[in-house]
Amino acid sequence: MAFVTTRDGINLHVKDMGSGRPVLLIHGWPLSGDMWEYQTLALVEAGYRVITYDRRGFGQSGHPVTGYDYDTLADDLAAIIDALALDAVTLVGFSMGGGEIARYLSRHGASKIAGAVLLASVVPGILKSPDNPEGFDLETLAGLKKQIRKDRFHFLRSFARDFYGMSLLGGPVSEALLDWHFALAIMASPMATLDCVDAWGMTDFTADTAAFTMPTLIIHGTWDSSVPAKIAGERAAKLIPHARYIPYEDAPHGLFATHHAMVNADLLAFLAETA
């Protein structure tokens, strides 16, 4: 199935590969479902059915001018789960994609979900508040949007280097991979790129964490400057007390690529444990 149509008529580009227990991978900002290349290959070869999709406004999905709030994005995820008749599916959300999992569970329940994985996720929220004093302030988010409006292409180039920790780690990924990242990122519409900053930057998922009643794995890099573990992963682990939390020492935000062997091994172990 190439596309799933949402309730408001947006076509979401979907890739459905392999057979076996389903695993649905939800991409981060500002990429597309193709960011999961390392994980897709490992999971399919291990005998799993792997589903990826491009969020509305990104990749090959429709590019509407509205609908970039988490309620709508969670309903888009529900549309895919329903259209593919998925049951006992494991949801894996990277960065912004973790928010879709949290909001999906609180809006649609967990009856079809076997497990959840939050990978360098924004859950339970990254905005500065009394409960999250080290979070990002509104001025920082506004500054990001200003850079995007001024020169989205330059912003995406420079953002990618921090995303993969190039300055901190001395080049954990190749320049070719950075080019691939850029190619995926520029496919997003300018509107989606801007509006999703507000979505992942300002949404509070604290109440949604109560809906994580299934086995949950949280993985976060200790060198993540895009979504620091102290303001997200560590807090999520406290709010979801039954979750297993694995910090990756010296890993940046883009650990799905820089530490793909570790991510794949931990993901496969989690799937085996929750079979």
Secondary structure by P-SEA (a helix, b strand, c coil): ccccccccbbbbbbbbccccbbbbbbbccccccccaaaaaaaaaaaccbbbbbbcccccccccccccccaaaaaaaaaaaaaaaccccbbbbbcaaaaaaaaaaaaaccccccccccccccccccccccccccccccaaaaaaaaaaaaacaaaaaaaaaaaaaccccccccccaaaaaaaaaaaacccaaaaaaaaaaaccccccccccccccbbbbbbbcccccccccccaaaaaaaaccbbbbbbccccccccccaaaaaaaaaaaaaaaac
